[in-house]
C-alpha cells in the first residue's frame, strides 16, 4: 500500500462541500462567497491538506474511518484546485462587476466539476493534469 500522498476521500469530501458552496453562489448571486471559495482553492493549489475542508476532513472525518486502501499523488489535485481557482475568480469577478451572466457560467462550470468529483469520484482537473502529462511525454502517475 502507498503510505504517502493524499487520502482520496479527502478531496472528494472537499468537493461535496464545494458543490454546496457553488449551489449557494448560484442561488444568491454572491460574488463574495465565490471569492471566499477562490481563497480556499488558492490554499488547495498550494497543499490540499491545508484548506479548511481538508482540515475538517483530516481532524473530524478521517479518524472515524478505516485507513484508505490507497493514496493518491497530490499533484493532480493541486492542478485541479488551480483550475477551480480560475473558475471561482472569474465567477466572483463576474458577479462583483455586474457581469452576472459571466458569474453564473463560471460558477456553474465549477459546480459541475465539484459535483462530478464529490459524488462520482470523477476529478476533471485531475484527469486534465494526467492528459497534459501524457501529451508532454513526461510520464507521471497513470491514475488520479
Backbone as ProteinMPNN parsed JSONL, in Angstrom:
{"seq_chain_A": "XXXXXXXXXXXXXXXXXXXXXXXXXXXXXXXXXXXXXXXXXXXXXXXXXXXXXXXXXXXXXXXXXXXXXXXXXXXXXXXXXXXXXXXXXXXXXXXXXXXXXXXXXXXXXXXXXXXXXXXXXXXXXXXXXXXXXXXXXXXXXXXX", "coords_chain_A": {"N_chain_A": [[0.843, -1.186, 0.0], [0.507, 2.228, -0.776], [1.802, 4.623, 1.272], [2.267, 7.284, 1.289], [1.22, 10.522, 0.12], [-2.13, 11.641, -0.736], [-5.131, 10.903, 1.033], [-7.648, 9.707, -0.871], [-10.279, 10.166, -0.279], [-10.435, 12.563, 1.026], [-10.167, 14.843, -0.848], [-12.554, 14.292, -2.224], [-14.474, 14.666, -0.226], [-14.05, 17.393, 0.211], [-14.877, 18.294, -2.286], [-17.613, 17.78, -2.188], [-18.414, 19.662, -0.27], [-17.649, 21.951, -1.657], [-19.402, 21.787, -3.794], [-21.803, 22.37, -2.491], [-21.248, 25.017, -1.741], [-21.082, 26.276, -4.288], [-23.689, 25.858, -5.207], [-25.058, 27.533, -3.459], [-23.85, 29.954, -4.198], [-24.833, 30.205, -6.829], [-27.589, 30.346, -6.296], [-27.805, 32.668, -4.767], [-26.282, 34.577, -6.01], [-23.912, 35.532, -4.985], [-21.005, 37.107, -5.192], [-19.054, 37.483, -3.317], [-19.044, 35.142, -1.801], [-18.216, 33.376, -3.776], [-15.68, 34.415, -4.116], [-14.588, 33.828, -1.601], [-14.537, 31.048, -1.821], [-12.669, 30.923, -3.835], [-10.365, 31.666, -2.453], [-10.089, 29.428, -0.816], [-9.595, 27.515, -2.805], [-7.141, 28.547, -3.679], [-5.477, 28.053, -1.489], [-5.637, 25.272, -1.565], [-4.383, 24.791, -3.986], [-1.811, 25.139, -3.286], [-1.459, 23.289, -1.112], [-3.581, 20.73, -0.739], [-4.274, 19.559, 1.697], [-4.239, 21.567, 3.531], [-6.402, 23.234, 3.295], [-9.451, 24.697, 4.624], [-11.493, 22.76, 4.34], [-9.994, 20.442, 3.985], [-8.724, 20.297, 6.467], [-10.916, 19.932, 8.184], [-11.745, 17.443, 7.235], [-9.444, 15.866, 7.791], [-9.188, 16.068, 10.606], [-11.727, 15.65, 11.765], [-13.309, 13.864, 10.255], [-11.752, 11.759, 8.98], [-10.526, 10.343, 11.21], [-12.618, 8.742, 12.031], [-12.917, 6.833, 10.145], [-11.871, 3.857, 8.394], [-8.413, 3.246, 7.588], [-7.258, 4.514, 4.402], [-7.361, 2.449, 1.472], [-5.688, 2.941, -0.628], [-3.472, 5.595, -1.609], [-3.212, 8.847, -3.154], [-1.36, 10.681, -5.606], [-0.575, 13.997, -4.828], [-0.198, 15.989, -6.772], [-1.965, 16.033, -9.155], [-4.31, 16.795, -7.841], [-3.643, 19.285, -6.783], [-3.336, 20.675, -9.205], [-5.995, 20.527, -10.122], [-7.207, 22.069, -8.137], [-6.088, 24.51, -8.776], [-7.256, 24.992, -11.276], [-9.915, 25.151, -10.402], [-9.632, 27.451, -8.862], [-9.235, 29.42, -10.843], [-11.757, 29.325, -12.139], [-13.423, 30.074, -9.987], [-12.465, 32.644, -9.381], [-13.051, 34.025, -11.763], [-15.836, 33.717, -11.738], [-16.46, 35.131, -9.367], [-15.49, 37.666, -10.079], [-17.222, 38.212, -12.191], [-19.788, 38.292, -10.922], [-19.309, 40.34, -8.994], [-18.675, 42.536, -10.545], [-20.916, 43.088, -11.928], [-21.319, 41.698, -14.222], [-23.189, 39.491, -14.459], [-24.01, 37.229, -15.94], [-21.59, 36.116, -16.763], [-20.57, 35.436, -14.243], [-22.481, 33.505, -13.465], [-22.114, 31.515, -15.437], [-19.422, 30.649, -15.01], [-19.534, 29.891, -12.32], [-21.361, 27.832, -12.557], [-19.92, 26.007, -14.166], [-17.889, 25.369, -12.337], [-19.46, 24.25, -10.329], [-20.468, 21.931, -11.62], [-18.082, 20.495, -12.041], [-17.199, 20.128, -9.374], [-19.363, 18.675, -8.361], [-19.274, 16.301, -9.929], [-16.835, 15.261, -9.037], [-17.222, 15.062, -6.225], [-19.479, 13.363, -5.95], [-19.244, 11.281, -7.747], [-16.603, 10.657, -7.96], [-15.111, 11.525, -10.091], [-12.655, 13.444, -11.038], [-12.291, 16.152, -12.839], [-10.274, 18.085, -13.246], [-8.055, 16.673, -12.313], [-7.942, 14.609, -14.179], [-7.449, 16.133, -16.464], [-4.911, 17.087, -15.825], [-3.428, 14.675, -15.858], [-3.755, 13.971, -18.544], [-2.446, 16.114, -19.826], [0.144, 15.649, -18.871], [0.668, 13.182, -20.111], [0.504, 13.93, -22.821], [2.649, 15.656, -22.99], [4.603, 13.856, -22.657], [5.798, 13.321, -20.251], [5.375, 11.34, -18.471], [4.645, 10.22, -15.246], [2.057, 9.736, -12.757], [-0.442, 7.271, -13.485], [-3.076, 7.234, -12.845], [-5.582, 9.135, -11.184]], "CA_chain_A": [[0.0, 0.0, 0.0], [1.195, 3.506, -0.826], [1.505, 5.337, 2.522], [2.467, 8.712, 1.097], [0.187, 11.093, -0.737], [-3.416, 12.039, -0.177], [-6.272, 10.008, 1.166], [-8.522, 10.189, -1.945], [-11.591, 10.544, 0.253], [-10.361, 13.963, 1.453], [-10.598, 15.726, -1.929], [-13.976, 14.057, -2.535], [-15.207, 15.358, 0.835], [-13.946, 18.819, -0.104], [-15.687, 18.559, -3.479], [-19.02, 17.834, -1.766], [-18.606, 20.98, 0.349], [-17.541, 22.935, -2.734], [-20.68, 21.711, -4.513], [-22.783, 23.129, -1.7], [-20.897, 26.439, -1.849], [-21.463, 26.807, -5.599], [-25.155, 25.914, -5.273], [-25.432, 28.769, -2.762], [-23.421, 31.071, -5.062], [-25.784, 30.334, -7.941], [-28.903, 30.749, -5.784], [-27.775, 34.01, -4.176], [-25.507, 35.52, -6.816], [-22.908, 36.129, -4.106], [-19.624, 37.153, -5.65], [-18.17, 37.384, -2.147], [-18.916, 33.725, -1.467], [-17.356, 32.806, -4.831], [-14.324, 34.859, -3.803], [-14.139, 33.03, -0.455], [-14.185, 29.731, -2.346], [-11.407, 31.101, -4.568], [-9.29, 31.632, -1.451], [-9.926, 28.015, -0.44], [-8.908, 26.877, -3.933], [-5.747, 29.011, -3.709], [-4.777, 27.271, -0.468], [-5.575, 23.912, -2.083], [-3.394, 24.723, -5.064], [-0.529, 25.003, -2.589], [-1.497, 21.998, -0.421], [-4.987, 20.431, -0.464], [-4.476, 19.18, 3.096], [-4.263, 22.761, 4.383], [-7.641, 24.004, 3.152], [-10.38, 24.446, 5.735], [-12.179, 21.489, 4.105], [-9.012, 19.385, 4.244], [-8.517, 20.21, 7.917], [-12.11, 19.3, 8.757], [-11.691, 16.026, 6.881], [-8.354, 15.189, 8.482], [-9.322, 16.046, 12.062], [-13.042, 15.249, 12.243], [-13.906, 12.766, 9.486], [-10.817, 10.645, 8.77], [-10.331, 9.475, 12.378], [-13.767, 7.852, 12.195], [-12.923, 5.91, 9.007], [-10.734, 2.941, 8.258], [-7.364, 3.836, 6.748], [-7.538, 4.323, 2.968], [-6.696, 1.312, 0.824], [-4.668, 3.53, -1.496], [-3.292, 7.047, -1.534], [-3.002, 9.377, -4.495], [-0.39, 11.749, -5.807], [-1.241, 15.288, -4.654], [-0.002, 16.914, -7.899], [-3.19, 16.249, -9.928], [-5.29, 17.506, -7.011], [-3.214, 20.693, -6.764], [-3.688, 21.227, -10.508], [-7.449, 20.692, -10.135], [-7.504, 23.213, -7.279], [-5.705, 25.706, -9.541], [-8.332, 25.191, -12.257], [-11.043, 25.653, -9.625], [-9.313, 28.837, -8.507], [-9.51, 30.271, -12.017], [-13.205, 29.402, -12.316], [-14.014, 30.833, -8.886], [-12.083, 34.057, -9.532], [-13.849, 34.592, -12.865], [-17.218, 33.797, -11.248], [-16.522, 36.245, -8.417], [-15.333, 38.919, -10.834], [-18.464, 38.436, -12.922], [-20.84, 38.732, -10.006], [-18.979, 41.601, -8.315], [-18.593, 43.642, -11.515], [-22.206, 43.269, -12.585], [-21.392, 40.807, -15.386], [-23.797, 38.353, -13.784], [-24.021, 36.049, -16.804], [-20.254, 35.538, -16.65], [-20.515, 34.803, -12.93], [-23.32, 32.302, -13.479], [-21.487, 30.499, -16.295], [-18.236, 30.079, -14.377], [-19.965, 29.196, -11.103], [-21.996, 26.584, -12.99], [-18.84, 25.092, -14.549], [-17.248, 24.912, -11.1], [-20.418, 23.373, -9.662], [-20.493, 20.641, -12.316], [-16.821, 19.796, -11.759], [-17.198, 19.719, -7.966], [-20.381, 17.634, -8.206], [-18.76, 15.059, -10.508], [-15.8, 14.738, -8.149], [-17.761, 14.726, -4.918], [-20.49, 12.321, -5.933], [-18.9, 10.168, -8.633], [-15.169, 10.411, -7.93], [-14.507, 11.932, -11.356], [-11.996, 14.741, -10.886], [-11.977, 16.623, -14.188], [-8.967, 18.734, -13.217], [-7.039, 15.615, -12.183], [-7.864, 13.94, -15.479], [-6.776, 17.068, -17.373], [-3.497, 17.063, -15.441], [-2.836, 13.434, -16.366], [-3.732, 14.061, -20.005], [-1.366, 17.041, -20.175], [1.413, 14.934, -18.615], [0.843, 12.181, -21.179], [0.768, 14.619, -24.083], [4.007, 16.2, -22.904], [5.521, 12.745, -22.584], [6.569, 13.367, -19.007], [5.027, 10.207, -17.601], [3.926, 10.539, -14.033], [1.072, 8.733, -12.358], [-1.383, 6.905, -14.537], [-4.464, 7.393, -12.374], [-5.737, 10.131, -10.107]], "C_chain_A": [[0.884, 1.243, 0.0], [0.814, 4.305, 0.42], [1.797, 6.827, 2.428], [1.346, 9.231, 0.208], [-1.092, 11.371, 0.027], [-4.357, 10.858, -0.015], [-7.281, 10.508, 0.125], [-9.911, 10.596, -1.468], [-11.608, 12.003, 0.695], [-10.77, 14.928, 0.35], [-12.063, 15.52, -2.323], [-14.864, 14.738, -1.499], [-15.217, 16.861, 0.555], [-14.818, 19.176, -1.305], [-17.178, 18.603, -3.141], [-19.307, 19.195, -1.128], [-18.545, 22.091, -0.699], [-18.813, 22.949, -3.57], [-21.732, 22.537, -3.789], [-22.517, 24.626, -1.82], [-21.356, 26.997, -3.196], [-22.967, 26.772, -5.835], [-25.626, 27.213, -4.62], [-25.03, 29.99, -3.594], [-24.438, 31.287, -6.177], [-27.162, 30.79, -7.468], [-28.926, 32.194, -5.305], [-27.089, 35.048, -5.059], [-24.404, 36.191, -6.022], [-21.499, 36.005, -4.685], [-18.651, 37.016, -4.496], [-17.987, 35.936, -1.721], [-18.054, 33.011, -2.512], [-15.902, 33.189, -4.568], [-13.765, 34.088, -2.603], [-13.75, 31.621, -0.906], [-12.891, 29.809, -3.155], [-10.219, 31.063, -3.613], [-9.026, 30.184, -1.02], [-9.216, 27.254, -1.555], [-7.433, 27.285, -3.976], [-4.914, 28.254, -2.666], [-4.596, 25.843, -0.96], [-4.588, 23.738, -3.216], [-1.989, 24.615, -4.483], [-0.432, 23.641, -1.913], [-2.944, 21.689, -0.051], [-5.269, 20.05, 0.981], [-4.623, 20.385, 4.014], [-5.512, 23.617, 4.208], [-8.511, 23.789, 4.379], [-11.109, 23.108, 5.578], [-11.24, 20.315, 4.393], [-8.76, 19.201, 5.723], [-9.708, 19.56, 8.616], [-12.074, 17.804, 8.472], [-10.656, 15.298, 7.745], [-8.596, 15.042, 9.981], [-10.67, 15.538, 12.567], [-13.611, 14.024, 11.533], [-12.977, 11.564, 9.42], [-10.609, 9.77, 10.007], [-11.466, 8.475, 12.606], [-13.859, 6.794, 11.093], [-11.749, 4.951, 9.098], [-9.664, 3.631, 7.419], [-7.675, 3.588, 5.264], [-6.754, 3.136, 2.418], [-5.534, 1.792, -0.04], [-4.568, 5.017, -1.195], [-3.02, 7.537, -2.945], [-1.981, 10.506, -4.473], [-1.101, 13.093, -5.64], [-1.126, 16.232, -5.855], [-1.26, 17.098, -8.751], [-4.251, 17.021, -9.142], [-4.925, 18.985, -6.933], [-3.564, 21.369, -8.088], [-5.197, 21.49, -10.578], [-7.871, 21.88, -9.266], [-7.158, 24.529, -7.986], [-6.767, 26.022, -10.599], [-9.571, 25.737, -11.553], [-10.853, 27.099, -9.211], [-9.641, 29.786, -9.653], [-11.02, 30.435, -12.207], [-13.857, 30.24, -11.227], [-13.678, 32.317, -8.978], [-12.902, 34.712, -10.636], [-15.311, 34.719, -12.448], [-17.374, 34.984, -10.301], [-16.43, 37.58, -9.141], [-16.609, 39.235, -11.605], [-19.561, 38.965, -12.029], [-20.541, 40.113, -9.429], [-18.907, 42.792, -9.264], [-19.918, 43.916, -12.201], [-22.356, 42.438, -13.85], [-21.935, 39.464, -14.885], [-23.784, 37.091, -14.638], [-22.66, 35.345, -16.749], [-20.105, 34.804, -15.317], [-21.29, 33.505, -12.894], [-22.642, 31.189, -14.277], [-20.308, 29.844, -15.581], [-18.557, 29.383, -13.052], [-20.613, 27.861, -11.468], [-20.951, 25.567, -13.432], [-18.173, 24.506, -13.299], [-18.165, 23.955, -10.344], [-20.433, 21.987, -10.303], [-19.228, 19.848, -11.99], [-16.788, 19.294, -10.316], [-18.194, 18.583, -7.737], [-19.876, 16.293, -8.737], [-17.697, 14.431, -9.615], [-16.401, 14.243, -6.838], [-18.67, 13.518, -4.914], [-20.169, 11.114, -6.81], [-17.408, 9.854, -8.661], [-14.461, 10.76, -9.232], [-13.959, 13.348, -11.211], [-11.555, 15.217, -12.269], [-10.607, 17.293, -14.25], [-7.833, 17.728, -13.107], [-6.849, 14.901, -13.509], [-7.172, 14.834, -16.506], [-5.275, 17.099, -17.097], [-2.81, 15.836, -16.036], [-2.747, 13.438, -17.884], [-2.602, 14.976, -20.471], [-0.015, 16.371, -19.969], [1.697, 13.92, -19.717], [1.196, 12.845, -22.5], [2.162, 15.22, -24.128], [5.056, 15.096, -22.86], [6.335, 12.694, -21.306], [6.16, 12.294, -18.022], [4.213, 10.621, -16.418], [2.898, 9.475, -13.725], [0.084, 8.467, -13.472], [-2.823, 7.002, -14.106], [-4.48, 8.394, -11.234], [-6.466, 9.546, -8.945]], "O_chain_A": [[1.894, 1.294, 0.702], [-0.357, 4.632, 0.612], [1.591, 7.557, 3.398], [0.609, 8.446, -0.389], [-1.131, 11.34, 1.257], [-4.369, 9.936, -0.831], [-7.733, 11.648, 0.232], [-10.635, 11.293, -2.179], [-12.671, 12.622, 0.739], [-11.644, 15.766, 0.576], [-12.737, 16.474, -2.712], [-15.89, 15.322, -1.848], [-16.255, 17.515, 0.65], [-15.428, 20.245, -1.333], [-17.925, 19.377, -3.74], [-20.333, 19.81, -1.416], [-19.304, 23.058, -0.631], [-19.254, 24.011, -4.009], [-22.462, 23.311, -4.409], [-23.449, 25.415, -1.983], [-21.953, 28.073, -3.247], [-23.478, 27.589, -6.6], [-26.488, 27.908, -5.158], [-25.79, 30.954, -3.683], [-24.854, 32.415, -6.438], [-27.834, 31.544, -8.171], [-29.947, 32.871, -5.421], [-27.287, 36.25, -4.882], [-23.998, 37.306, -6.35], [-20.892, 34.934, -4.663], [-17.549, 36.494, -4.667], [-16.891, 35.542, -1.323], [-17.254, 32.141, -2.169], [-14.997, 32.38, -4.773], [-12.586, 33.734, -2.596], [-12.758, 31.065, -0.435], [-12.105, 28.862, -3.158], [-9.18, 30.487, -3.937], [-7.874, 29.773, -0.877], [-8.335, 26.438, -1.285], [-6.571, 26.459, -4.277], [-3.779, 27.862, -2.938], [-3.524, 25.261, -0.795], [-4.02, 22.66, -3.391], [-1.088, 24.065, -5.116], [0.545, 22.917, -2.104], [-3.49, 22.317, 0.857], [-6.399, 20.204, 1.445], [-5.08, 20.248, 5.148], [-5.669, 24.624, 4.899], [-8.333, 22.807, 5.1], [-11.323, 22.4, 6.562], [-11.653, 19.314, 4.979], [-8.599, 18.073, 6.191], [-9.539, 18.744, 9.521], [-12.34, 16.992, 9.358], [-10.943, 14.262, 8.345], [-8.253, 14.015, 10.567], [-10.751, 15.041, 13.69], [-14.322, 13.23, 12.148], [-13.382, 10.456, 9.773], [-10.521, 8.55, 9.868], [-11.284, 7.474, 13.299], [-14.765, 5.96, 11.101], [-10.765, 5.209, 9.791], [-9.981, 4.511, 6.62], [-8.28, 2.575, 4.914], [-5.632, 2.86, 2.844], [-4.516, 1.109, -0.158], [-5.468, 5.612, -0.603], [-2.646, 6.761, -3.825], [-1.777, 11.179, -3.463], [-2.143, 13.306, -6.261], [-1.892, 17.192, -5.944], [-1.605, 18.241, -9.052], [-5.001, 17.81, -9.717], [-5.802, 19.845, -7.008], [-4.035, 22.506, -8.099], [-5.625, 22.548, -11.039], [-8.792, 22.614, -9.625], [-7.848, 25.534, -7.816], [-7.131, 27.182, -10.791], [-10.206, 26.671, -12.041], [-11.804, 27.882, -9.209], [-10.254, 30.833, -9.446], [-11.506, 31.548, -12.41], [-14.751, 31.036, -11.513], [-14.525, 33.16, -8.683], [-13.393, 35.828, -10.468], [-15.96, 35.716, -12.765], [-18.324, 35.757, -10.427], [-17.189, 38.508, -8.858], [-17.031, 40.39, -11.666], [-20.194, 39.973, -12.342], [-21.428, 40.966, -9.379], [-19.062, 43.935, -8.834], [-20.035, 44.869, -12.972], [-23.409, 42.467, -14.486], [-21.237, 38.45, -14.888], [-23.571, 35.996, -14.117], [-22.595, 34.116, -16.694], [-19.581, 33.691, -15.268], [-20.812, 32.509, -12.352], [-22.605, 30.042, -13.832], [-20.205, 28.617, -15.551], [-17.917, 28.391, -12.704], [-20.43, 26.87, -10.762], [-21.073, 24.385, -13.112], [-17.926, 23.303, -13.22], [-17.702, 22.963, -9.783], [-20.411, 20.979, -9.597], [-19.304, 18.656, -11.694], [-16.392, 18.156, -10.067], [-17.903, 17.638, -7.004], [-20.028, 15.266, -8.076], [-17.659, 13.211, -9.452], [-16.115, 13.129, -6.399], [-18.639, 12.724, -3.974], [-20.754, 10.045, -6.636], [-16.988, 8.895, -9.309], [-13.327, 10.334, -9.452], [-14.708, 14.325, -11.256], [-10.557, 14.735, -12.804], [-9.861, 17.088, -15.207], [-6.78, 17.897, -13.722], [-5.721, 14.621, -13.915], [-6.396, 14.348, -17.328], [-4.467, 17.133, -18.025], [-1.743, 15.943, -16.64], [-1.765, 12.956, -18.449], [-1.881, 14.642, -21.412], [0.878, 16.511, -20.805], [2.825, 13.811, -20.197], [2.082, 12.38, -23.217], [2.782, 15.284, -25.189], [6.25, 15.358, -23.006], [7.417, 12.108, -21.266], [6.559, 12.334, -16.858], [3.197, 11.301, -16.562], [2.874, 8.424, -14.366], [-0.19, 9.336, -14.299], [-3.719, 6.864, -14.939], [-3.544, 8.493, -10.441], [-6.69, 10.233, -7.948]]}, "name": "protein", "num_of_chains": 1, "seq": "XXXXXXXXXXXXXXXXXXXXXXXXXXXXXXXXXXXXXXXXXXXXXXXXXXXXXXXXXXXXXXXXXXXXXXXXXXXXXXXXXXXXXXXXXXXXXXXXXXXXXXXXXXXXXXXXXXXXXXXXXXXXXXXXXXXXXXXXXXXXXXXX"}
